[in-house]
Amino acid sequence: MTEETPLTSDFDKAAAPLPETDFAAALTGSFGASTARSVLAQFEKLGLPAPEAANEFVAGTAGHLLFLNRYGIVLRIESEDTSDKVLGQYSYDRVNDSPWVLQPIASIRAGKAVIELCPGVNKADDEMIALELSEKLKGEGLTFWDNHAGNVGYVPVKTPQFPKGVPVVVDRGAVNRLTLSIGGIRNALHGFIGFEKQEVSEAAEAQANLYRPLCDRFRRGWQGEVPMARFWDLCRKYKDAGKLVSGWQGQDGFITRKAMDGAAAGRAYDARNGNKAETQVPPQGQKFKL
């Protein structure tokens, strides 16, 4: 998958005027003007039009979310510093070493922010899966503090252990590491529920094997070895094959307020951009929980 250290860019961060858009204003409010410029510069390098109006993105606790319907990708634009000194009671740990947490295809540092490109997955359809994931994560020294099905999805790889797909926490801001003071609890929990080695192995391999070609294509595009458009072309092919899923648009499984907002934002982003993205990046039983 992706490395824990975010990729960097050589974009100039000189004090250029910011566009007068809701998105630029939101970035400035969250991270400051310098980081706002850096984030917008990364959009240029990614070959994506930046959102403009407030209805084209979703404002989150730690940052902002952009839902790319056509590619089955979510961009998480969040503070690089996830400690409580920045986020208060909403502090969390950016977990990049657990098969039970959705791993980004790439992480890009942009000033004080990190942009994560996260693969879209199927929504969860059973509240129990959130409780099961909580137990699995405890065994790894992690706590799924916002543990409800709306924050869970299924990686679209079916295995004997996971006939619906591999369950993962999709809200990466809903996970914290347990402190060293309760390390004994961590050891006691290991092996308590669902910690068969086969499960862990299948879960880890599912994400690594499915998304590795996307990670590799992104890195090559970001480093200038191939046009960035080839990465987005591969995303389109993945989505057409059901390997990337715009789960926030679907009607099956739990529909959270965030998912509904994401679906609306994705439609608004597409409506304003029309074929701009294609110009910049050439194509190479309902349940509710608020």
ZADO-1210 file (C-alpha; in nm, 4 decimals, padded with zeros to 6 digits):
<atoms>
<atom x="00.0000" y="00.0000" z="00.0000" code="MET" pos="1"/>
<atom x="00.1225" y="00.3537" z="00.0667" code="THR" pos="2"/>
<atom x="00.4093" y="00.4631" z="00.2876" code="GLU" pos="3"/>
<atom x="00.3399" y="00.6297" z="00.6199" code="GLU" pos="4"/>
<atom x="00.5447" y="00.9365" z="00.5163" code="THR" pos="5"/>
<atom x="00.3309" y="01.1499" z="00.2850" code="PRO" pos="6"/>
<atom x="00.4601" y="01.2383" z="-00.0581" code="LEU" pos="7"/>
<atom x="00.5845" y="01.5912" z="-00.1033" code="THR" pos="8"/>
<atom x="00.5631" y="01.8367" z="-00.3898" code="SER" pos="9"/>
<atom x="00.8015" y="02.0990" z="-00.5257" code="ASP" pos="10"/>
<atom x="00.5244" y="02.3556" z="-00.5807" code="PHE" pos="11"/>
<atom x="00.6172" y="02.7131" z="-00.4956" code="ASP" pos="12"/>
<atom x="00.4274" y="02.8287" z="-00.1867" code="LYS" pos="13"/>
<atom x="00.4806" y="03.2005" z="-00.2487" code="ALA" pos="14"/>
<atom x="00.2027" y="03.4284" z="-00.1344" code="ALA" pos="15"/>
<atom x="-00.0078" y="03.4309" z="-00.4506" code="ALA" pos="16"/>
<atom x="-00.3667" y="03.5588" z="-00.4318" code="PRO" pos="17"/>
<atom x="-00.6154" y="03.2917" z="-00.3345" code="LEU" pos="18"/>
<atom x="-00.9244" y="03.2407" z="-00.5503" code="PRO" pos="19"/>
<atom x="-01.2434" y="03.3850" z="-00.4060" code="GLU" pos="20"/>
<atom x="-01.4185" y="03.0508" z="-00.3604" code="THR" pos="21"/>
<atom x="-01.5891" y="02.8799" z="-00.0691" code="ASP" pos="22"/>
<atom x="-01.3345" y="02.6006" z="-00.0891" code="PHE" pos="23"/>
<atom x="-01.0347" y="02.8341" z="-00.0672" code="ALA" pos="24"/>
<atom x="-01.2010" y="03.0142" z="00.2234" code="ALA" pos="25"/>
<atom x="-01.2674" y="02.6849" z="00.4037" code="ALA" pos="26"/>
<atom x="-00.9066" y="02.5747" z="00.3577" code="LEU" pos="27"/>
<atom x="-00.7833" y="02.9079" z="00.4878" code="THR" pos="28"/>
<atom x="-01.0102" y="02.8863" z="00.7893" code="GLY" pos="29"/>
<atom x="-00.8913" y="02.5346" z="00.8715" code="SER" pos="30"/>
<atom x="-00.5206" y="02.5564" z="00.7932" code="PHE" pos="31"/>
<atom x="-00.4218" y="02.9150" z="00.7067" code="GLY" pos="32"/>
<atom x="-00.3582" y="03.0872" z="00.3747" code="ALA" pos="33"/>
<atom x="-00.0179" y="02.9285" z="00.3056" code="SER" pos="34"/>
<atom x="-00.1530" y="02.5749" z="00.3390" code="THR" pos="35"/>
<atom x="-00.4610" y="02.6686" z="00.1369" code="ALA" pos="36"/>
<atom x="-00.2313" y="02.7700" z="-00.1499" code="ARG" pos="37"/>
<atom x="-00.0364" y="02.4470" z="-00.1147" code="SER" pos="38"/>
<atom x="-00.3518" y="02.2335" z="-00.1232" code="VAL" pos="39"/>
<atom x="-00.4777" y="02.4112" z="-00.4347" code="LEU" pos="40"/>
<atom x="-00.1363" y="02.3593" z="-00.5955" code="ALA" pos="41"/>
<atom x="-00.1636" y="01.9857" z="-00.5310" code="GLN" pos="42"/>
<atom x="-00.4997" y="01.9806" z="-00.7095" code="PHE" pos="43"/>
<atom x="-00.3236" y="02.1286" z="-01.0108" code="GLU" pos="44"/>
<atom x="-00.0554" y="01.8609" z="-01.0004" code="LYS" pos="45"/>
<atom x="-00.3213" y="01.5922" z="-00.9535" code="LEU" pos="46"/>
<atom x="-00.4947" y="01.7186" z="-01.2678" code="GLY" pos="47"/>
<atom x="-00.8223" y="01.7775" z="-01.0843" code="LEU" pos="48"/>
<atom x="-01.0372" y="02.0921" z="-01.0766" code="PRO" pos="49"/>
<atom x="-01.0540" y="02.2175" z="-00.7189" code="ALA" pos="50"/>
<atom x="-01.4033" y="02.2465" z="-00.5671" code="PRO" pos="51"/>
<atom x="-01.5427" y="02.5983" z="-00.5573" code="GLU" pos="52"/>
<atom x="-01.8898" y="02.6282" z="-00.4033" code="ALA" pos="53"/>
<atom x="-01.9644" y="02.5094" z="-00.0499" code="ALA" pos="54"/>
<atom x="-02.1977" y="02.2357" z="-00.1769" code="ASN" pos="55"/>
<atom x="-01.9172" y="02.0682" z="-00.3762" code="GLU" pos="56"/>
<atom x="-01.7292" y="01.9354" z="-00.0734" code="PHE" pos="57"/>
<atom x="-01.8085" y="01.8206" z="00.2801" code="VAL" pos="58"/>
<atom x="-01.6646" y="02.0065" z="00.5767" code="ALA" pos="59"/>
<atom x="-01.5418" y="01.7588" z="00.8383" code="GLY" pos="60"/>
<atom x="-01.4219" y="01.7809" z="01.1973" code="THR" pos="61"/>
<atom x="-01.0533" y="01.7632" z="01.1075" code="ALA" pos="62"/>
<atom x="-01.0721" y="01.8941" z="00.7516" code="GLY" pos="63"/>
<atom x="-01.2690" y="01.8532" z="00.4303" code="HIS" pos="64"/>
<atom x="-01.3821" y="01.5676" z="00.2053" code="LEU" pos="65"/>
<atom x="-01.4171" y="01.5580" z="-00.1723" code="LEU" pos="66"/>
<atom x="-01.6158" y="01.2729" z="-00.3302" code="PHE" pos="67"/>
<atom x="-01.5068" y="01.1847" z="-00.6844" code="LEU" pos="68"/>
<atom x="-01.8001" y="00.9895" z="-00.8227" code="ASN" pos="69"/>
<atom x="-01.6459" y="00.9136" z="-01.1597" code="ARG" pos="70"/>
<atom x="-01.3361" y="00.7574" z="-01.0070" code="TYR" pos="71"/>
<atom x="-01.4664" y="00.5961" z="-00.6880" code="GLY" pos="72"/>
<atom x="-01.2145" y="00.7977" z="-00.4837" code="ILE" pos="73"/>
<atom x="-01.2520" y="01.0123" z="-00.1719" code="VAL" pos="74"/>
<atom x="-01.0018" y="01.2891" z="-00.1008" code="LEU" pos="75"/>
<atom x="-00.9540" y="01.3533" z="00.2711" code="ARG" pos="76"/>
<atom x="-00.7896" y="01.6925" z="00.3296" code="ILE" pos="77"/>
<atom x="-00.7024" y="01.7003" z="00.6977" code="GLU" pos="78"/>
<atom x="-00.4551" y="01.8433" z="00.9436" code="SER" pos="79"/>
<atom x="-00.1173" y="01.6749" z="00.9402" code="GLU" pos="80"/>
<atom x="-00.1083" y="01.7169" z="01.3185" code="ASP" pos="81"/>
<atom x="-00.3806" y="01.4932" z="01.4626" code="THR" pos="82"/>
<atom x="-00.3061" y="01.5646" z="01.8286" code="SER" pos="83"/>
<atom x="-00.5539" y="01.7086" z="02.0749" code="ASP" pos="84"/>
<atom x="-00.3676" y="02.0401" z="02.0764" code="LYS" pos="85"/>
<atom x="-00.5062" y="02.0926" z="01.7261" code="VAL" pos="86"/>
<atom x="-00.8284" y="01.8943" z="01.7237" code="LEU" pos="87"/>
<atom x="-00.9314" y="01.8949" z="02.0904" code="GLY" pos="88"/>
<atom x="-01.1590" y="01.6068" z="02.1831" code="GLN" pos="89"/>
<atom x="-01.1533" y="01.4846" z="01.8236" code="TYR" pos="90"/>
<atom x="-00.7845" y="01.3909" z="01.8169" code="SER" pos="91"/>
<atom x="-00.7060" y="01.0636" z="01.6438" code="TYR" pos="92"/>
<atom x="-00.4167" y="00.8589" z="01.5098" code="ASP" pos="93"/>
<atom x="-00.3535" y="00.8213" z="01.1383" code="ARG" pos="94"/>
<atom x="-00.3291" y="00.4411" z="01.1305" code="VAL" pos="95"/>
<atom x="-00.1385" y="00.3027" z="00.8322" code="ASN" pos="96"/>
<atom x="-00.0496" y="-00.0416" z="00.9627" code="ASP" pos="97"/>
<atom x="-00.3781" y="-00.2227" z="01.0241" code="SER" pos="98"/>
<atom x="-00.5701" y="-00.4382" z="00.7744" code="PRO" pos="99"/>
<atom x="-00.8925" y="-00.3366" z="00.9534" code="TRP" pos="100"/>
<atom x="-00.8531" y="00.0334" z="00.8633" code="VAL" pos="101"/>
<atom x="-00.8925" y="00.1476" z="00.5034" code="LEU" pos="102"/>
<atom x="-00.5511" y="00.2431" z="00.3698" code="GLN" pos="103"/>
<atom x="-00.5025" y="00.5396" z="00.1352" code="PRO" pos="104"/>
<atom x="-00.3718" y="00.4891" z="-00.2143" code="ILE" pos="105"/>
<atom x="-00.1476" y="00.7885" z="-00.1566" code="ALA" pos="106"/>
<atom x="-00.0838" y="01.0583" z="00.1039" code="SER" pos="107"/>
<atom x="00.0350" y="01.4013" z="-00.0068" code="ILE" pos="108"/>
<atom x="00.1732" y="01.6602" z="00.2318" code="ARG" pos="109"/>
<atom x="00.0481" y="02.0122" z="00.1636" code="ALA" pos="110"/>
<atom x="00.1736" y="02.2620" z="00.4187" code="GLY" pos="111"/>
<atom x="00.0008" y="02.1847" z="00.7491" code="LYS" pos="112"/>
<atom x="-00.2427" y="01.9489" z="00.5750" code="ALA" pos="113"/>
<atom x="-00.2306" y="01.5966" z="00.4365" code="VAL" pos="114"/>
<atom x="-00.4348" y="01.4954" z="00.1336" code="ILE" pos="115"/>
<atom x="-00.5246" y="01.1255" z="00.1373" code="GLU" pos="116"/>
<atom x="-00.6613" y="00.9553" z="-00.1728" code="LEU" pos="117"/>
<atom x="-00.8835" y="00.6816" z="-00.0302" code="CYS" pos="118"/>
<atom x="-01.0445" y="00.4038" z="-00.2346" code="PRO" pos="119"/>
<atom x="-01.4233" y="00.3858" z="-00.2397" code="GLY" pos="120"/>
<atom x="-01.5743" y="00.0655" z="-00.0954" code="VAL" pos="121"/>
<atom x="-01.9166" y="-00.0898" z="-00.0409" code="ASN" pos="122"/>
<atom x="-02.1173" y="00.0341" z="00.2583" code="LYS" pos="123"/>
<atom x="-02.1739" y="-00.1893" z="00.5573" code="ALA" pos="124"/>
<atom x="-02.5156" y="-00.3524" z="00.5876" code="ASP" pos="125"/>
<atom x="-02.5012" y="-00.4794" z="00.9469" code="ASP" pos="126"/>
<atom x="-02.4404" y="-00.2866" z="01.2686" code="GLU" pos="127"/>
<atom x="-02.2727" y="-00.5929" z="01.4221" code="MET" pos="128"/>
<atom x="-01.9772" y="-00.5588" z="01.1873" code="ILE" pos="129"/>
<atom x="-01.8757" y="-00.2366" z="01.3641" code="ALA" pos="130"/>
<atom x="-01.8678" y="-00.4195" z="01.6983" code="LEU" pos="131"/>
<atom x="-01.6636" y="-00.7027" z="01.5485" code="GLU" pos="132"/>
<atom x="-01.4158" y="-00.4566" z="01.4029" code="LEU" pos="133"/>
<atom x="-01.3873" y="-00.2897" z="01.7432" code="SER" pos="134"/>
<atom x="-01.2734" y="-00.6195" z="01.8936" code="GLU" pos="135"/>
<atom x="-01.0278" y="-00.6889" z="01.6121" code="LYS" pos="136"/>
<atom x="-00.8774" y="-00.3418" z="01.6486" code="LEU" pos="137"/>
<atom x="-00.8457" y="-00.3772" z="02.0265" code="LYS" pos="138"/>
<atom x="-00.6272" y="-00.6786" z="01.9636" code="GLY" pos="139"/>
<atom x="-00.3937" y="-00.4523" z="01.7653" code="GLU" pos="140"/>
<atom x="-00.3825" y="-00.1886" z="02.0365" code="GLY" pos="141"/>
<atom x="-00.6354" y="00.0360" z="01.8627" code="LEU" pos="142"/>
<atom x="-00.9723" y="00.1720" z="01.9644" code="THR" pos="143"/>
<atom x="-01.2548" y="00.2322" z="01.7173" code="PHE" pos="144"/>
<atom x="-01.4078" y="00.5118" z="01.9227" code="TRP" pos="145"/>
<atom x="-01.6860" y="00.6060" z="01.6770" code="ASP" pos="146"/>
<atom x="-01.7898" y="00.2483" z="01.6151" code="ASN" pos="147"/>
<atom x="-02.1076" y="00.2375" z="01.4104" code="HIS" pos="148"/>
<atom x="-02.1829" y="00.0783" z="01.0759" code="ALA" pos="149"/>
<atom x="-02.1882" y="00.4132" z="00.8972" code="GLY" pos="150"/>
<atom x="-01.8113" y="00.4302" z="00.9480" code="ASN" pos="151"/>
<atom x="-01.7529" y="00.0799" z="00.8106" code="VAL" pos="152"/>
<atom x="-01.7308" y="-00.0576" z="00.4588" code="GLY" pos="153"/>
<atom x="-01.6375" y="-00.3714" z="00.2690" code="TYR" pos="154"/>
<atom x="-01.3297" y="-00.3867" z="00.0473" code="VAL" pos="155"/>
<atom x="-01.4692" y="-00.5559" z="-00.2683" code="PRO" pos="156"/>
<atom x="-01.2636" y="-00.8729" z="-00.2348" code="VAL" pos="157"/>
<atom x="-01.4598" y="-01.1812" z="-00.1274" code="LYS" pos="158"/>
<atom x="-01.2769" y="-01.4612" z="00.0507" code="THR" pos="159"/>
<atom x="-01.3820" y="-01.7736" z="00.2437" code="PRO" pos="160"/>
<atom x="-01.3427" y="-01.5776" z="00.5674" code="GLN" pos="161"/>
<atom x="-01.5189" y="-01.2688" z="00.4295" code="PHE" pos="162"/>
<atom x="-01.7954" y="-01.3632" z="00.1853" code="PRO" pos="163"/>
<atom x="-01.9295" y="-01.0027" z="00.1761" code="LYS" pos="164"/>
<atom x="-01.5850" y="-00.8502" z="00.1338" code="GLY" pos="165"/>
<atom x="-01.3227" y="-00.7549" z="00.3900" code="VAL" pos="166"/>
<atom x="-01.4660" y="-00.5198" z="00.6577" code="PRO" pos="167"/>
<atom x="-01.2679" y="-00.2027" z="00.7278" code="VAL" pos="168"/>
<atom x="-01.3095" y="00.1268" z="00.9104" code="VAL" pos="169"/>
<atom x="-01.3571" y="00.3827" z="00.6339" code="VAL" pos="170"/>
<atom x="-01.3561" y="00.6897" z="00.8593" code="ASP" pos="171"/>
<atom x="-00.9849" y="00.6984" z="00.9334" code="ARG" pos="172"/>
<atom x="-01.0450" y="00.9696" z="01.1920" code="GLY" pos="173"/>
<atom x="-01.2460" y="00.7303" z="01.4090" code="ALA" pos="174"/>
<atom x="-00.9466" y="00.5261" z="01.5312" code="VAL" pos="175"/>
<atom x="-00.7002" y="00.5899" z="01.8144" code="ASN" pos="176"/>
<atom x="-00.4069" y="00.3930" z="01.9482" code="ARG" pos="177"/>
<atom x="-00.4441" y="00.2562" z="02.3002" code="LEU" pos="178"/>
<atom x="-00.1983" y="00.4088" z="02.5462" code="THR" pos="179"/>
<atom x="00.0982" y="00.2177" z="02.6832" code="LEU" pos="180"/>
<atom x="-00.0617" y="00.2224" z="03.0267" code="SER" pos="181"/>
<atom x="-00.3179" y="-00.0314" z="02.9107" code="ILE" pos="182"/>
<atom x="-00.0771" y="-00.2488" z="02.7179" code="GLY" pos="183"/>
<atom x="-00.1714" y="-00.5397" z="02.9438" code="GLY" pos="184"/>
<atom x="-00.5303" y="-00.5111" z="02.8283" code="ILE" pos="185"/>
<atom x="-00.4083" y="-00.5162" z="02.4710" code="ARG" pos="186"/>
<atom x="-00.2192" y="-00.8400" z="02.5290" code="ASN" pos="187"/>
<atom x="-00.5146" y="-00.9957" z="02.7084" code="ALA" pos="188"/>
<atom x="-00.7478" y="-00.9086" z="02.4242" code="LEU" pos="189"/>
<atom x="-00.5231" y="-01.0511" z="02.1558" code="HIS" pos="190"/>
<atom x="-00.6857" y="-01.3691" z="02.0375" code="GLY" pos="191"/>
<atom x="-01.0156" y="-01.2908" z="02.2142" code="PHE" pos="192"/>
<atom x="-01.2539" y="-01.2568" z="01.9202" code="ILE" pos="193"/>
<atom x="-01.1874" y="-01.3227" z="01.5542" code="GLY" pos="194"/>
<atom x="-00.8100" y="-01.3021" z="01.5609" code="PHE" pos="195"/>
<atom x="-00.7454" y="-01.6123" z="01.3557" code="GLU" pos="196"/>
<atom x="-00.4260" y="-01.5737" z="01.1563" code="LYS" pos="197"/>
<atom x="-00.6122" y="-01.6621" z="00.8380" code="GLN" pos="198"/>
<atom x="-00.8484" y="-01.3678" z="00.8847" code="GLU" pos="199"/>
<atom x="-00.5650" y="-01.1218" z="00.9404" code="VAL" pos="200"/>
<atom x="-00.3742" y="-01.2587" z="00.6448" code="SER" pos="201"/>
<atom x="-00.6731" y="-01.2430" z="00.4099" code="GLU" pos="202"/>
<atom x="-00.7628" y="-00.8918" z="00.5237" code="ALA" pos="203"/>
<atom x="-00.4092" y="-00.7604" z="00.4732" code="ALA" pos="204"/>
<atom x="-00.3664" y="-00.9286" z="00.1361" code="GLU" pos="205"/>
<atom x="-00.7038" y="-00.8051" z="00.0114" code="ALA" pos="206"/>
<atom x="-00.6119" y="-00.4372" z="00.0398" code="GLN" pos="207"/>
<atom x="-00.2487" y="-00.4802" z="-00.0629" code="ALA" pos="208"/>
<atom x="-00.3184" y="-00.6898" z="-00.3717" code="ASN" pos="209"/>
<atom x="-00.6253" y="-00.4978" z="-00.4881" code="LEU" pos="210"/>
<atom x="-00.4851" y="-00.1471" z="-00.4582" code="TYR" pos="211"/>
<atom x="-00.1120" y="-00.2013" z="-00.5243" code="ARG" pos="212"/>
<atom x="-00.1412" y="-00.1265" z="-00.9008" code="PRO" pos="213"/>
<atom x="-00.3169" y="00.2019" z="-00.8167" code="LEU" pos="214"/>
<atom x="-00.0477" y="00.2931" z="-00.5619" code="CYS" pos="215"/>
<atom x="00.2267" y="00.2178" z="-00.8114" code="ASP" pos="216"/>
<atom x="00.0572" y="00.4076" z="-01.0945" code="ARG" pos="217"/>
<atom x="00.0018" y="00.7090" z="-00.8698" code="PHE" pos="218"/>
<atom x="00.3623" y="00.7191" z="-00.7552" code="ARG" pos="219"/>
<atom x="00.4881" y="00.7029" z="-01.1131" code="ARG" pos="220"/>
<atom x="00.2521" y="00.9837" z="-01.2144" code="GLY" pos="221"/>
<atom x="00.3422" y="01.1996" z="-00.9148" code="TRP" pos="222"/>
<atom x="00.7131" y="01.1577" z="-00.9853" code="GLN" pos="223"/>
<atom x="00.6616" y="01.2488" z="-01.3499" code="GLY" pos="224"/>
<atom x="00.7500" y="00.9096" z="-01.4959" code="GLU" pos="225"/>
<atom x="00.4113" y="00.8858" z="-01.6691" code="VAL" pos="226"/>
<atom x="00.1257" y="01.1363" z="-01.7222" code="PRO" pos="227"/>
<atom x="-00.0922" y="01.1721" z="-01.4116" code="MET" pos="228"/>
<atom x="-00.3879" y="01.1071" z="-01.6408" code="ALA" pos="229"/>
<atom x="-00.2894" y="00.7419" z="-01.6532" code="ARG" pos="230"/>
<atom x="-00.3599" y="00.7072" z="-01.2830" code="PHE" pos="231"/>
<atom x="-00.7121" y="00.8472" z="-01.3227" code="TRP" pos="232"/>
<atom x="-00.7612" y="00.6273" z="-01.6277" code="ASP" pos="233"/>
<atom x="-00.6770" y="00.3231" z="-01.4148" code="LEU" pos="234"/>
<atom x="-00.9208" y="00.4455" z="-01.1464" code="CYS" pos="235"/>
<atom x="-01.1950" y="00.4598" z="-01.4101" code="ARG" pos="236"/>
<atom x="-01.1150" y="00.1047" z="-01.5173" code="LYS" pos="237"/>
<atom x="-01.1170" y="-00.0099" z="-01.1554" code="TYR" pos="238"/>
<atom x="-01.4551" y="00.1510" z="-01.0999" code="LYS" pos="239"/>
<atom x="-01.5988" y="-00.0052" z="-01.4151" code="ASP" pos="240"/>
<atom x="-01.4775" y="-00.3433" z="-01.2872" code="ALA" pos="241"/>
<atom x="-01.6302" y="-00.2907" z="-00.9402" code="GLY" pos="242"/>
<atom x="-01.2898" y="-00.2665" z="-00.7713" code="LYS" pos="243"/>
<atom x="-01.3508" y="00.0966" z="-00.6733" code="LEU" pos="244"/>
<atom x="-01.7003" y="00.1731" z="-00.5492" code="VAL" pos="245"/>
<atom x="-01.8747" y="00.5059" z="-00.4996" code="SER" pos="246"/>
<atom x="-02.0467" y="00.3555" z="-00.1986" code="GLY" pos="247"/>
<atom x="-02.1724" y="00.6931" z="-00.0806" code="TRP" pos="248"/>
<atom x="-02.4017" y="00.7023" z="-00.3858" code="GLN" pos="249"/>
<atom x="-02.5638" y="00.3623" z="-00.3305" code="GLY" pos="250"/>
<atom x="-02.8952" y="00.2779" z="-00.1717" code="GLN" pos="251"/>
<atom x="-02.7893" y="-00.0474" z="-00.0041" code="ASP" pos="252"/>
<atom x="-02.6534" y="-00.0625" z="00.3482" code="GLY" pos="253"/>
<atom x="-02.6449" y="00.2096" z="00.6106" code="PHE" pos="254"/>
<atom x="-02.6858" y="00.5637" z="00.4830" code="ILE" pos="255"/>
<atom x="-02.5347" y="00.8196" z="00.7189" code="THR" pos="256"/>
<atom x="-02.5726" y="01.1932" z="00.7085" code="ARG" pos="257"/>
<atom x="-02.2113" y="01.2138" z="00.5905" code="LYS" pos="258"/>
<atom x="-02.2828" y="00.9702" z="00.3061" code="ALA" pos="259"/>
<atom x="-02.5892" y="01.1686" z="00.1988" code="MET" pos="260"/>
<atom x="-02.3888" y="01.4908" z="00.2123" code="ASP" pos="261"/>
<atom x="-02.1101" y="01.3208" z="00.0184" code="GLY" pos="262"/>
<atom x="-02.3481" y="01.2028" z="-00.2530" code="ALA" pos="263"/>
<atom x="-02.4912" y="01.5539" z="-00.2890" code="ALA" pos="264"/>
<atom x="-02.1438" y="01.7104" z="-00.2929" code="ALA" pos="265"/>
<atom x="-02.0236" y="01.4639" z="-00.5550" code="GLY" pos="266"/>
<atom x="-02.3190" y="01.5491" z="-00.7786" code="ARG" pos="267"/>
<atom x="-02.2618" y="01.9239" z="-00.7342" code="ALA" pos="268"/>
<atom x="-01.8903" y="01.8881" z="-00.8125" code="TYR" pos="269"/>
<atom x="-01.9707" y="01.6914" z="-01.1284" code="ASP" pos="270"/>
<atom x="-02.2435" y="01.9342" z="-01.2327" code="ALA" pos="271"/>
<atom x="-02.0163" y="02.2384" z="-01.2171" code="ARG" pos="272"/>
<atom x="-01.7176" y="02.0719" z="-01.3759" code="ASN" pos="273"/>
<atom x="-01.9038" y="01.8959" z="-01.6549" code="GLY" pos="274"/>
<atom x="-01.6234" y="01.7546" z="-01.8647" code="ASN" pos="275"/>
<atom x="-01.3506" y="01.9700" z="-01.7134" code="LYS" pos="276"/>
<atom x="-01.2039" y="01.6726" z="-01.5329" code="ALA" pos="277"/>
<atom x="-01.2079" y="01.4775" z="-01.8573" code="GLU" pos="278"/>
<atom x="-01.0344" y="01.7686" z="-02.0285" code="THR" pos="279"/>
<atom x="-00.7630" y="01.7942" z="-01.7650" code="GLN" pos="280"/>
<atom x="-00.7451" y="01.4202" z="-01.7130" code="VAL" pos="281"/>
<atom x="-00.8261" y="01.2501" z="-02.0438" code="PRO" pos="282"/>
<atom x="-00.9909" y="00.9145" z="-02.0081" code="PRO" pos="283"/>
<atom x="-00.6995" y="00.6645" z="-02.0903" code="GLN" pos="284"/>
<atom x="-03.3195" y="-00.2898" z="00.1538" code="GLY" pos="285"/>
<atom x="-03.2227" y="00.0600" z="00.2717" code="GLN" pos="286"/>
<atom x="-03.1192" y="00.1346" z="00.6300" code="LYS" pos="287"/>
<atom x="-03.0686" y="00.4793" z="00.7795" code="PHE" pos="288"/>
<atom x="-02.8368" y="00.6029" z="01.0529" code="LYS" pos="289"/>
<atom x="-02.7785" y="00.9705" z="01.1235" code="LEU" pos="290"/>
</atoms>
